[in-house]
Amino acid sequence: MKAIVEKEVCTGCGLCANTCPEVFEMVDDVAVVKGEAVPEAAAGSAKEAAQNCPVEAIVIEE
């Protein structure tokens, strides 16, 4: 599973980093993905972060 943040869409609210800090972090007021693949243990919270993103800037690829 892979997470992608569309940086041009991200508003920097930080909700994803708060929901799933294993996968997302804030850099220069924009969310970024920490690694290449979403750790299996964080899959549920990564999907939750994507669903809760207010501007739909996160894509989760299975």
Distance bins in CASP14 RR format, pairs under 12 A and 6 or more apart:
PFRMAT RR
TARGET T0000
AUTHOR 0000-0000-0000
RMODE 2
METHOD distances of the structure
MODEL  1
1 20 0 0 0 0 0 1 0 0 0 0 0
1 23 0 0 0 0 1 0 0 0 0 0 0
1 33 0 0 0 0 0 1 0 0 0 0 0
1 35 0 0 0 0 0 1 0 0 0 0 0
1 36 0 0 0 0 0 1 0 0 0 0 0
1 37 1 0 0 1 0 0 0 0 0 0 0
1 38 1 0 1 0 0 0 0 0 0 0 0
1 39 0 0 0 0 1 0 0 0 0 0 0
1 40 1 0 0 1 0 0 0 0 0 0 0
1 41 0 0 0 0 0 1 0 0 0 0 0
1 42 0 0 0 0 1 0 0 0 0 0 0
1 43 1 0 1 0 0 0 0 0 0 0 0
1 44 0 0 0 0 1 0 0 0 0 0 0
1 45 0 0 0 0 0 1 0 0 0 0 0
1 46 1 0 0 1 0 0 0 0 0 0 0
1 47 0 0 0 0 1 0 0 0 0 0 0
1 50 0 0 0 0 0 1 0 0 0 0 0
1 59 0 0 0 0 0 1 0 0 0 0 0
1 60 1 0 0 1 0 0 0 0 0 0 0
1 61 1 0 0 1 0 0 0 0 0 0 0
1 62 1 0 1 0 0 0 0 0 0 0 0
2 23 0 0 0 0 1 0 0 0 0 0 0
2 33 0 0 0 0 1 0 0 0 0 0 0
2 34 0 0 0 0 0 1 0 0 0 0 0
2 35 0 0 0 0 1 0 0 0 0 0 0
2 36 1 0 0 1 0 0 0 0 0 0 0
2 37 1 0 0 1 0 0 0 0 0 0 0
2 38 1 0 0 1 0 0 0 0 0 0 0
2 39 0 0 0 0 0 1 0 0 0 0 0
2 43 0 0 0 0 0 1 0 0 0 0 0
2 46 0 0 0 0 1 0 0 0 0 0 0
2 50 0 0 0 0 0 1 0 0 0 0 0
2 58 0 0 0 0 0 1 0 0 0 0 0
2 59 0 0 0 0 1 0 0 0 0 0 0
2 60 1 0 0 1 0 0 0 0 0 0 0
2 61 1 0 1 0 0 0 0 0 0 0 0
2 62 0 0 0 0 1 0 0 0 0 0 0
3 16 0 0 0 0 1 0 0 0 0 0 0
3 17 0 0 0 0 0 1 0 0 0 0 0
3 19 0 0 0 0 0 1 0 0 0 0 0
3 20 0 0 0 0 1 0 0 0 0 0 0
3 22 0 0 0 0 0 1 0 0 0 0 0
3 23 1 0 1 0 0 0 0 0 0 0 0
3 24 1 0 0 1 0 0 0 0 0 0 0
3 25 0 0 0 0 0 1 0 0 0 0 0
3 31 0 0 0 0 1 0 0 0 0 0 0
3 32 0 0 0 0 1 0 0 0 0 0 0
3 33 1 0 1 0 0 0 0 0 0 0 0
3 34 0 0 0 0 1 0 0 0 0 0 0
3 35 0 0 0 0 1 0 0 0 0 0 0
3 36 0 0 0 0 1 0 0 0 0 0 0
3 37 0 0 0 0 1 0 0 0 0 0 0
3 38 1 0 1 0 0 0 0 0 0 0 0
3 39 0 0 0 0 0 1 0 0 0 0 0
3 42 0 0 0 0 1 0 0 0 0 0 0
3 43 0 0 0 0 1 0 0 0 0 0 0
3 44 0 0 0 0 0 1 0 0 0 0 0
3 45 0 0 0 0 0 1 0 0 0 0 0
3 46 1 0 1 0 0 0 0 0 0 0 0
3 47 0 0 0 0 1 0 0 0 0 0 0
3 48 0 0 0 0 0 1 0 0 0 0 0
3 49 0 0 0 0 1 0 0 0 0 0 0
3 50 1 0 0 1 0 0 0 0 0 0 0
3 53 0 0 0 0 0 1 0 0 0 0 0
3 57 0 0 0 0 0 1 0 0 0 0 0
3 58 1 0 0 1 0 0 0 0 0 0 0
3 59 1 0 0 1 0 0 0 0 0 0 0
3 60 1 0 1 0 0 0 0 0 0 0 0
3 61 1 0 0 1 0 0 0 0 0 0 0
3 62 0 0 0 0 0 1 0 0 0 0 0
4 10 0 0 0 0 0 1 0 0 0 0 0
4 16 0 0 0 0 0 1 0 0 0 0 0
4 23 0 0 0 0 0 1 0 0 0 0 0
4 24 0 0 0 0 0 1 0 0 0 0 0
4 31 0 0 0 0 0 1 0 0 0 0 0
4 32 0 0 0 0 0 1 0 0 0 0 0
4 33 1 0 0 1 0 0 0 0 0 0 0
4 35 0 0 0 0 0 1 0 0 0 0 0
4 36 0 0 0 0 0 1 0 0 0 0 0
4 37 0 0 0 0 0 1 0 0 0 0 0
4 38 0 0 0 0 0 1 0 0 0 0 0
4 46 0 0 0 0 0 1 0 0 0 0 0
4 50 0 0 0 0 1 0 0 0 0 0 0
4 53 0 0 0 0 0 1 0 0 0 0 0
4 56 0 0 0 0 0 1 0 0 0 0 0
4 57 0 0 0 0 1 0 0 0 0 0 0
4 58 1 0 0 1 0 0 0 0 0 0 0
4 59 1 0 1 0 0 0 0 0 0 0 0
4 60 1 0 0 1 0 0 0 0 0 0 0
4 61 1 0 0 1 0 0 0 0 0 0 0
5 11 0 0 0 0 0 1 0 0 0 0 0
5 12 0 0 0 0 1 0 0 0 0 0 0
5 13 0 0 0 0 0 1 0 0 0 0 0
5 14 0 0 0 0 0 1 0 0 0 0 0
5 15 0 0 0 0 0 1 0 0 0 0 0
5 16 1 0 0 1 0 0 0 0 0 0 0
5 17 0 0 0 0 0 1 0 0 0 0 0
5 20 0 0 0 0 0 1 0 0 0 0 0
5 23 0 0 0 0 1 0 0 0 0 0 0
5 24 1 0 0 1 0 0 0 0 0 0 0
5 25 0 0 0 0 0 1 0 0 0 0 0
5 26 0 0 0 0 0 1 0 0 0 0 0
5 27 0 0 0 0 0 1 0 0 0 0 0
5 30 1 0 0 1 0 0 0 0 0 0 0
5 31 1 0 1 0 0 0 0 0 0 0 0
5 32 1 0 0 1 0 0 0 0 0 0 0
5 33 1 0 1 0 0 0 0 0 0 0 0
5 34 0 0 0 0 0 1 0 0 0 0 0
5 35 0 0 0 0 0 1 0 0 0 0 0
5 46 0 0 0 0 0 1 0 0 0 0 0
5 49 0 0 0 0 1 0 0 0 0 0 0
5 50 0 0 0 0 1 0 0 0 0 0 0
5 53 0 0 0 0 1 0 0 0 0 0 0
5 55 0 0 0 0 0 1 0 0 0 0 0
5 56 0 0 0 0 0 1 0 0 0 0 0
5 57 1 0 1 0 0 0 0 0 0 0 0
5 58 1 0 1 0 0 0 0 0 0 0 0
5 59 0 0 0 0 1 0 0 0 0 0 0
5 60 0 0 0 0 0 1 0 0 0 0 0
6 12 0 0 0 0 0 1 0 0 0 0 0
6 16 0 0 0 0 0 1 0 0 0 0 0
6 30 0 0 0 0 0 1 0 0 0 0 0
6 31 0 0 0 0 1 0 0 0 0 0 0
6 32 0 0 0 0 0 1 0 0 0 0 0
6 33 0 0 0 0 0 1 0 0 0 0 0
6 50 0 0 0 0 0 1 0 0 0 0 0
6 53 0 0 0 0 1 0 0 0 0 0 0
6 55 0 0 0 0 1 0 0 0 0 0 0
6 56 0 0 0 0 1 0 0 0 0 0 0
6 57 1 0 1 0 0 0 0 0 0 0 0
6 58 1 0 0 1 0 0 0 0 0 0 0
6 59 1 0 0 1 0 0 0 0 0 0 0
7 26 0 0 0 0 0 1 0 0 0 0 0
7 27 0 0 0 0 1 0 0 0 0 0 0
7 28 0 0 0 0 1 0 0 0 0 0 0
7 29 0 0 0 0 0 1 0 0 0 0 0
7 30 1 0 1 0 0 0 0 0 0 0 0
7 31 1 0 0 1 0 0 0 0 0 0 0
7 32 1 0 0 1 0 0 0 0 0 0 0
7 33 0 0 0 0 0 1 0 0 0 0 0
7 55 0 0 0 0 0 1 0 0 0 0 0
7 57 1 0 0 1 0 0 0 0 0 0 0
7 58 0 0 0 0 0 1 0 0 0 0 0
7 59 0 0 0 0 0 1 0 0 0 0 0
8 30 0 0 0 0 1 0 0 0 0 0 0
8 31 0 0 0 0 0 1 0 0 0 0 0
8 55 0 0 0 0 0 1 0 0 0 0 0
8 57 0 0 0 0 1 0 0 0 0 0 0
9 30 0 0 0 0 1 0 0 0 0 0 0
9 31 0 0 0 0 0 1 0 0 0 0 0
9 53 0 0 0 0 1 0 0 0 0 0 0
9 54 0 0 0 0 0 1 0 0 0 0 0
9 55 1 0 1 0 0 0 0 0 0 0 0
9 56 1 0 0 1 0 0 0 0 0 0 0
9 57 1 1 0 0 0 0 0 0 0 0 0
9 58 0 0 0 0 1 0 0 0 0 0 0
9 59 0 0 0 0 0 1 0 0 0 0 0
10 16 0 0 0 0 1 0 0 0 0 0 0
10 17 0 0 0 0 0 1 0 0 0 0 0
10 24 0 0 0 0 0 1 0 0 0 0 0
10 26 0 0 0 0 1 0 0 0 0 0 0
10 27 0 0 0 0 0 1 0 0 0 0 0
10 28 0 0 0 0 0 1 0 0 0 0 0
10 29 0 0 0 0 1 0 0 0 0 0 0
10 30 1 0 1 0 0 0 0 0 0 0 0
10 31 1 0 1 0 0 0 0 0 0 0 0
10 32 0 0 0 0 1 0 0 0 0 0 0
10 33 0 0 0 0 0 1 0 0 0 0 0
10 49 0 0 0 0 0 1 0 0 0 0 0
10 50 0 0 0 0 0 1 0 0 0 0 0
10 53 0 0 0 0 1 0 0 0 0 0 0
10 54 0 0 0 0 0 1 0 0 0 0 0
10 55 1 0 0 1 0 0 0 0 0 0 0
10 56 0 0 0 0 0 1 0 0 0 0 0
10 57 1 0 1 0 0 0 0 0 0 0 0
10 58 0 0 0 0 1 0 0 0 0 0 0
10 59 0 0 0 0 0 1 0 0 0 0 0
11 26 0 0 0 0 0 1 0 0 0 0 0
11 29 0 0 0 0 1 0 0 0 0 0 0
11 30 0 0 0 0 1 0 0 0 0 0 0
11 31 0 0 0 0 1 0 0 0 0 0 0
11 53 0 0 0 0 1 0 0 0 0 0 0
11 54 1 0 0 1 0 0 0 0 0 0 0
11 55 1 0 1 0 0 0 0 0 0 0 0
11 56 0 0 0 0 0 1 0 0 0 0 0
11 57 1 0 0 1 0 0 0 0 0 0 0
11 58 0 0 0 0 0 1 0 0 0 0 0
12 18 0 0 0 0 0 1 0 0 0 0 0
12 24 0 0 0 0 0 1 0 0 0 0 0
12 25 0 0 0 0 0 1 0 0 0 0 0
12 26 1 0 0 1 0 0 0 0 0 0 0
12 27 0 0 0 0 0 1 0 0 0 0 0
12 28 0 0 0 0 1 0 0 0 0 0 0
12 29 1 0 1 0 0 0 0 0 0 0 0
12 30 1 0 1 0 0 0 0 0 0 0 0
12 31 1 0 0 1 0 0 0 0 0 0 0
12 32 0 0 0 0 0 1 0 0 0 0 0
12 53 0 0 0 0 1 0 0 0 0 0 0
12 54 0 0 0 0 1 0 0 0 0 0 0
12 55 0 0 0 0 1 0 0 0 0 0 0
12 57 0 0 0 0 1 0 0 0 0 0 0
12 58 0 0 0 0 0 1 0 0 0 0 0
13 19 0 0 0 0 0 1 0 0 0 0 0
13 24 0 0 0 0 0 1 0 0 0 0 0
13 26 0 0 0 0 1 0 0 0 0 0 0
13 29 0 0 0 0 1 0 0 0 0 0 0
13 30 0 0 0 0 0 1 0 0 0 0 0
13 31 0 0 0 0 1 0 0 0 0 0 0
13 49 0 0 0 0 0 1 0 0 0 0 0
13 52 0 0 0 0 1 0 0 0 0 0 0
13 53 0 0 0 0 1 0 0 0 0 0 0
13 54 1 0 0 1 0 0 0 0 0 0 0
13 55 0 0 0 0 1 0 0 0 0 0 0
13 57 0 0 0 0 1 0 0 0 0 0 0
13 58 0 0 0 0 0 1 0 0 0 0 0
14 20 0 0 0 0 0 1 0 0 0 0 0
14 21 0 0 0 0 0 1 0 0 0 0 0
14 24 1 0 0 1 0 0 0 0 0 0 0
14 25 0 0 0 0 1 0 0 0 0 0 0
14 26 1 0 1 0 0 0 0 0 0 0 0
14 27 0 0 0 0 0 1 0 0 0 0 0
14 29 0 0 0 0 1 0 0 0 0 0 0
14 30 0 0 0 0 1 0 0 0 0 0 0
14 31 1 0 0 1 0 0 0 0 0 0 0
14 32 0 0 0 0 0 1 0 0 0 0 0
14 49 0 0 0 0 1 0 0 0 0 0 0
14 52 0 0 0 0 0 1 0 0 0 0 0
14 53 0 0 0 0 1 0 0 0 0 0 0
14 54 0 0 0 0 1 0 0 0 0 0 0
14 55 0 0 0 0 0 1 0 0 0 0 0
14 57 0 0 0 0 0 1 0 0 0 0 0
14 58 0 0 0 0 0 1 0 0 0 0 0
15 21 0 0 0 0 0 1 0 0 0 0 0
15 24 0 0 0 0 1 0 0 0 0 0 0
15 26 0 0 0 0 0 1 0 0 0 0 0
15 31 0 0 0 0 1 0 0 0 0 0 0
15 45 0 0 0 0 0 1 0 0 0 0 0
15 48 0 0 0 0 1 0 0 0 0 0 0
15 49 1 0 0 1 0 0 0 0 0 0 0
15 50 0 0 0 0 0 1 0 0 0 0 0
15 51 0 0 0 0 0 1 0 0 0 0 0
15 52 1 0 1 0 0 0 0 0 0 0 0
15 53 1 0 0 1 0 0 0 0 0 0 0
15 54 1 0 0 1 0 0 0 0 0 0 0
15 55 0 0 0 0 0 1 0 0 0 0 0
15 56 0 0 0 0 0 1 0 0 0 0 0
15 57 0 0 0 0 0 1 0 0 0 0 0
15 58 0 0 0 0 1 0 0 0 0 0 0
16 22 0 0 0 0 0 1 0 0 0 0 0
16 23 1 0 0 1 0 0 0 0 0 0 0
16 24 1 0 1 0 0 0 0 0 0 0 0
16 25 0 0 0 0 1 0 0 0 0 0 0
16 26 0 0 0 0 1 0 0 0 0 0 0
16 30 0 0 0 0 0 1 0 0 0 0 0
16 31 1 0 1 0 0 0 0 0 0 0 0
16 32 0 0 0 0 1 0 0 0 0 0 0
16 33 0 0 0 0 1 0 0 0 0 0 0
16 34 0 0 0 0 0 1 0 0 0 0 0
16 38 0 0 0 0 0 1 0 0 0 0 0
16 42 0 0 0 0 0 1 0 0 0 0 0
16 45 0 0 0 0 1 0 0 0 0 0 0
16 46 0 0 0 0 1 0 0 0 0 0 0
16 47 0 0 0 0 0 1 0 0 0 0 0
16 48 0 0 0 0 1 0 0 0 0 0 0
16 49 1 1 0 0 0 0 0 0 0 0 0
16 50 1 0 0 1 0 0 0 0 0 0 0
16 51 0 0 0 0 0 1 0 0 0 0 0
16 52 1 0 0 1 0 0 0 0 0 0 0
16 53 1 0 0 1 0 0 0 0 0 0 0
16 54 0 0 0 0 0 1 0 0 0 0 0
16 55 0 0 0 0 0 1 0 0 0 0 0
16 56 0 0 0 0 0 1 0 0 0 0 0
16 57 0 0 0 0 1 0 0 0 0 0 0
16 58 1 0 0 1 0 0 0 0 0 0 0
16 59 0 0 0 0 0 1 0 0 0 0 0
16 60 0 0 0 0 0 1 0 0 0 0 0
17 23 0 0 0 0 1 0 0 0 0 0 0
17 24 1 0 1 0 0 0 0 0 0 0 0
17 25 1 0 1 0 0 0 0 0 0 0 0
17 26 1 0 1 0 0 0 0 0 0 0 0
17 27 0 0 0 0 1 0 0 0 0 0 0
17 29 0 0 0 0 0 1 0 0 0 0 0
17 30 0 0 0 0 0 1 0 0 0 0 0
17 31 1 0 0 1 0 0 0 0 0 0 0
17 32 0 0 0 0 1 0 0 0 0 0 0
17 33 0 0 0 0 0 1 0 0 0 0 0
17 34 0 0 0 0 1 0 0 0 0 0 0
17 45 0 0 0 0 0 1 0 0 0 0 0
17 46 0 0 0 0 0 1 0 0 0 0 0
17 49 0 0 0 0 1 0 0 0 0 0 0
17 52 0 0 0 0 0 1 0 0 0 0 0
17 53 0 0 0 0 0 1 0 0 0 0 0
17 58 0 0 0 0 0 1 0 0 0 0 0
18 24 0 0 0 0 1 0 0 0 0 0 0
18 25 0 0 0 0 0 1 0 0 0 0 0
18 26 0 0 0 0 1 0 0 0 0 0 0
18 31 0 0 0 0 0 1 0 0 0 0 0
18 45 0 0 0 0 0 1 0 0 0 0 0
18 48 0 0 0 0 0 1 0 0 0 0 0
18 49 0 0 0 0 1 0 0 0 0 0 0
18 52 0 0 0 0 1 0 0 0 0 0 0
18 53 0 0 0 0 0 1 0 0 0 0 0
19 25 0 0 0 0 0 1 0 0 0 0 0
19 31 0 0 0 0 0 1 0 0 0 0 0
19 42 0 0 0 0 0 1 0 0 0 0 0
19 44 0 0 0 0 1 0 0 0 0 0 0
19 45 1 0 1 0 0 0 0 0 0 0 0
19 46 0 0 0 0 1 0 0 0 0 0 0
19 47 0 0 0 0 1 0 0 0 0 0 0
19 48 1 0 1 0 0 0 0 0 0 0 0
19 49 1 0 1 0 0 0 0 0 0 0 0
19 50 0 0 0 0 1 0 0 0 0 0 0
19 51 0 0 0 0 1 0 0 0 0 0 0
19 52 1 0 0 1 0 0 0 0 0 0 0
19 53 0 0 0 0 1 0 0 0 0 0 0
19 58 0 0 0 0 0 1 0 0 0 0 0
20 31 0 0 0 0 0 1 0 0 0 0 0
20 33 0 0 0 0 0 1 0 0 0 0 0
20 34 0 0 0 0 1 0 0 0 0 0 0
20 38 0 0 0 0 1 0 0 0 0 0 0
20 39 0 0 0 0 1 0 0 0 0 0 0
20 41 0 0 0 0 0 1 0 0 0 0 0
20 42 1 0 1 0 0 0 0 0 0 0 0
20 43 0 0 0 0 1 0 0 0 0 0 0
20 44 1 0 0 1 0 0 0 0 0 0 0
20 45 1 1 0 0 0 0 0 0 0 0 0
20 46 1 0 1 0 0 0 0 0 0 0 0
20 47 0 0 0 0 1 0 0 0 0 0 0
20 48 1 0 0 1 0 0 0 0 0 0 0
20 49 1 0 1 0 0 0 0 0 0 0 0
20 50 0 0 0 0 1 0 0 0 0 0 0
20 51 0 0 0 0 0 1 0 0 0 0 0
20 52 0 0 0 0 1 0 0 0 0 0 0
20 53 0 0 0 0 0 1 0 0 0 0 0
20 58 0 0 0 0 1 0 0 0 0 0 0
20 60 0 0 0 0 0 1 0 0 0 0 0
21 31 0 0 0 0 0 1 0 0 0 0 0
21 33 0 0 0 0 0 1 0 0 0 0 0
21 34 0 0 0 0 1 0 0 0 0 0 0
21 39 0 0 0 0 0 1 0 0 0 0 0
21 42 0 0 0 0 1 0 0 0 0 0 0
21 45 0 0 0 0 1 0 0 0 0 0 0
21 46 0 0 0 0 0 1 0 0 0 0 0
21 49 0 0 0 0 1 0 0 0 0 0 0
22 33 0 0 0 0 0 1 0 0 0 0 0
22 34 1 0 0 1 0 0 0 0 0 0 0
22 35 0 0 0 0 1 0 0 0 0 0 0
22 37 0 0 0 0 0 1 0 0 0 0 0
22 38 0 0 0 0 1 0 0 0 0 0 0
22 39 1 0 1 0 0 0 0 0 0 0 0
22 40 0 0 0 0 0 1 0 0 0 0 0
22 41 1 0 0 1 0 0 0 0 0 0 0
22 42 1 0 1 0 0 0 0 0 0 0 0
22 43 0 0 0 0 1 0 0 0 0 0 0
22 44 0 0 0 0 0 1 0 0 0 0 0
22 45 1 0 0 1 0 0 0 0 0 0 0
22 46 1 0 0 1 0 0 0 0 0 0 0
22 49 0 0 0 0 0 1 0 0 0 0 0
23 31 0 0 0 0 1 0 0 0 0 0 0
23 32 0 0 0 0 1 0 0 0 0 0 0
23 33 1 0 0 1 0 0 0 0 0 0 0
23 34 1 0 1 0 0 0 0 0 0 0 0
23 35 1 0 0 1 0 0 0 0 0 0 0
23 36 0 0 0 0 0 1 0 0 0 0 0
23 37 0 0 0 0 1 0 0 0 0 0 0
23 38 1 0 1 0 0 0 0 0 0 0 0
23 39 1 0 0 1 0 0 0 0 0 0 0
23 40 0 0 0 0 0 1 0 0 0 0 0
23 41 0 0 0 0 0 1 0 0 0 0 0
23 42 1 0 1 0 0 0 0 0 0 0 0
23 43 0 0 0 0 1 0 0 0 0 0 0
23 44 0 0 0 0 1 0 0 0 0 0 0
23 45 1 0 0 1 0 0 0 0 0 0 0
23 46 1 0 1 0 0 0 0 0 0 0 0
23 47 0 0 0 0 0 1 0 0 0 0 0
23 48 0 0 0 0 0 1 0 0 0 0 0
23 49 1 0 0 1 0 0 0 0 0 0 0
23 50 0 0 0 0 1 0 0 0 0 0 0
23 58 0 0 0 0 1 0 0 0 0 0 0
23 60 0 0 0 0 1 0 0 0 0 0 0
24 30 0 0 0 0 0 1 0 0 0 0 0
24 31 1 0 1 0 0 0 0 0 0 0 0
24 32 1 0 0 1 0 0 0 0 0 0 0
24 33 1 0 0 1 0 0 0 0 0 0 0
24 34 1 0 0 1 0 0 0 0 0 0 0
24 35 0 0 0 0 1 0 0 0 0 0 0
24 38 0 0 0 0 1 0 0 0 0 0 0
24 42 0 0 0 0 1 0 0 0 0 0 0
24 45 0 0 0 0 1 0 0 0 0 0 0
24 46 1 0 0 1 0 0 0 0 0 0 0
24 48 0 0 0 0 0 1 0 0 0 0 0
24 49 1 0 0 1 0 0 0 0 0 0 0
24 50 0 0 0 0 1 0 0 0 0 0 0
24 52 0 0 0 0 0 1 0 0 0 0 0
24 53 0 0 0 0 1 0 0 0 0 0 0
24 57 0 0 0 0 0 1 0 0 0 0 0
24 58 1 0 0 1 0 0 0 0 0 0 0
24 60 0 0 0 0 0 1 0 0 0 0 0
25 31 1 0 0 1 0 0 0 0 0 0 0
25 32 1 0 1 0 0 0 0 0 0 0 0
25 33 0 0 0 0 1 0 0 0 0 0 0
25 34 1 0 1 0 0 0 0 0 0 0 0
25 35 0 0 0 0 1 0 0 0 0 0 0
25 49 0 0 0 0 0 1 0 0 0 0 0
26 32 1 0 0 1 0 0 0 0 0 0 0
26 33 0 0 0 0 0 1 0 0 0 0 0
26 34 0 0 0 0 0 1 0 0 0 0 0
27 33 0 0 0 0 0 1 0 0 0 0 0
27 34 0 0 0 0 1 0 0 0 0 0 0
30 55 0 0 0 0 0 1 0 0 0 0 0
30 57 0 0 0 0 1 0 0 0 0 0 0
30 58 0 0 0 0 0 1 0 0 0 0 0
31 46 0 0 0 0 0 1 0 0 0 0 0
31 49 0 0 0 0 1 0 0 0 0 0 0
31 50 0 0 0 0 0 1 0 0 0 0 0
31 53 0 0 0 0 1 0 0 0 0 0 0
31 54 0 0 0 0 0 1 0 0 0 0 0
31 55 0 0 0 0 0 1 0 0 0 0 0
31 57 1 0 0 1 0 0 0 0 0 0 0
31 58 1 0 0 1 0 0 0 0 0 0 0
32 57 0 0 0 0 0 1 0 0 0 0 0
32 58 0 0 0 0 0 1 0 0 0 0 0
33 39 0 0 0 0 0 1 0 0 0 0 0
33 42 0 0 0 0 0 1 0 0 0 0 0
33 46 0 0 0 0 1 0 0 0 0 0 0
33 49 0 0 0 0 0 1 0 0 0 0 0
33 50 0 0 0 0 0 1 0 0 0 0 0
33 57 0 0 0 0 0 1 0 0 0 0 0
33 58 0 0 0 0 1 0 0 0 0 0 0
33 59 0 0 0 0 0 1 0 0 0 0 0
33 60 0 0 0 0 0 1 0 0 0 0 0
33 61 0 0 0 0 0 1 0 0 0 0 0
34 42 0 0 0 0 1 0 0 0 0 0 0
34 46 0 0 0 0 0 1 0 0 0 0 0
35 42 0 0 0 0 0 1 0 0 0 0 0
35 46 0 0 0 0 0 1 0 0 0 0 0
36 61 0 0 0 0 0 1 0 0 0 0 0
37 43 0 0 0 0 0 1 0 0 0 0 0
37 46 0 0 0 0 0 1 0 0 0 0 0
37 60 0 0 0 0 0 1 0 0 0 0 0
37 61 0 0 0 0 0 1 0 0 0 0 0
37 62 0 0 0 0 0 1 0 0 0 0 0
38 44 0 0 0 0 1 0 0 0 0 0 0
38 45 0 0 0 0 1 0 0 0 0 0 0
38 46 1 0 1 0 0 0 0 0 0 0 0
38 47 0 0 0 0 1 0 0 0 0 0 0
38 48 0 0 0 0 0 1 0 0 0 0 0
38 49 0 0 0 0 0 1 0 0 0 0 0
38 50 0 0 0 0 0 1 0 0 0 0 0
38 58 0 0 0 0 0 1 0 0 0 0 0
38 59 0 0 0 0 0 1 0 0 0 0 0
38 60 1 0 0 1 0 0 0 0 0 0 0
38 61 0 0 0 0 1 0 0 0 0 0 0
38 62 0 0 0 0 1 0 0 0 0 0 0
39 45 0 0 0 0 1 0 0 0 0 0 0
39 46 0 0 0 0 1 0 0 0 0 0 0
40 46 0 0 0 0 0 1 0 0 0 0 0
42 48 0 0 0 0 1 0 0 0 0 0 0
42 49 0 0 0 0 1 0 0 0 0 0 0
42 50 0 0 0 0 0 1 0 0 0 0 0
42 60 0 0 0 0 0 1 0 0 0 0 0
43 49 0 0 0 0 0 1 0 0 0 0 0
43 50 0 0 0 0 0 1 0 0 0 0 0
43 60 0 0 0 0 1 0 0 0 0 0 0
43 61 0 0 0 0 0 1 0 0 0 0 0
43 62 0 0 0 0 1 0 0 0 0 0 0
44 50 0 0 0 0 1 0 0 0 0 0 0
44 51 0 0 0 0 1 0 0 0 0 0 0
44 52 0 0 0 0 0 1 0 0 0 0 0
44 60 0 0 0 0 1 0 0 0 0 0 0
45 51 0 0 0 0 0 1 0 0 0 0 0
45 52 0 0 0 0 0 1 0 0 0 0 0
45 58 0 0 0 0 0 1 0 0 0 0 0
45 60 0 0 0 0 0 1 0 0 0 0 0
46 52 0 0 0 0 0 1 0 0 0 0 0
46 53 0 0 0 0 0 1 0 0 0 0 0
46 58 0 0 0 0 1 0 0 0 0 0 0
46 59 0 0 0 0 0 1 0 0 0 0 0
46 60 1 0 0 1 0 0 0 0 0 0 0
46 61 0 0 0 0 0 1 0 0 0 0 0
46 62 0 0 0 0 0 1 0 0 0 0 0
47 53 0 0 0 0 0 1 0 0 0 0 0
47 58 0 0 0 0 1 0 0 0 0 0 0
47 59 0 0 0 0 0 1 0 0 0 0 0
47 60 1 0 1 0 0 0 0 0 0 0 0
47 61 0 0 0 0 0 1 0 0 0 0 0
47 62 0 0 0 0 1 0 0 0 0 0 0
48 58 0 0 0 0 0 1 0 0 0 0 0
48 60 0 0 0 0 0 1 0 0 0 0 0
49 56 0 0 0 0 0 1 0 0 0 0 0
49 57 0 0 0 0 0 1 0 0 0 0 0
49 58 1 0 0 1 0 0 0 0 0 0 0
49 59 0 0 0 0 0 1 0 0 0 0 0
49 60 0 0 0 0 1 0 0 0 0 0 0
50 56 0 0 0 0 1 0 0 0 0 0 0
50 57 0 0 0 0 1 0 0 0 0 0 0
50 58 1 1 0 0 0 0 0 0 0 0 0
50 59 1 0 0 1 0 0 0 0 0 0 0
50 60 1 0 1 0 0 0 0 0 0 0 0
50 61 0 0 0 0 0 1 0 0 0 0 0
50 62 0 0 0 0 0 1 0 0 0 0 0
51 57 0 0 0 0 0 1 0 0 0 0 0
51 58 0 0 0 0 1 0 0 0 0 0 0
51 59 0 0 0 0 0 1 0 0 0 0 0
51 60 0 0 0 0 1 0 0 0 0 0 0
52 58 0 0 0 0 1 0 0 0 0 0 0
53 59 0 0 0 0 1 0 0 0 0 0 0
53 60 0 0 0 0 0 1 0 0 0 0 0
END
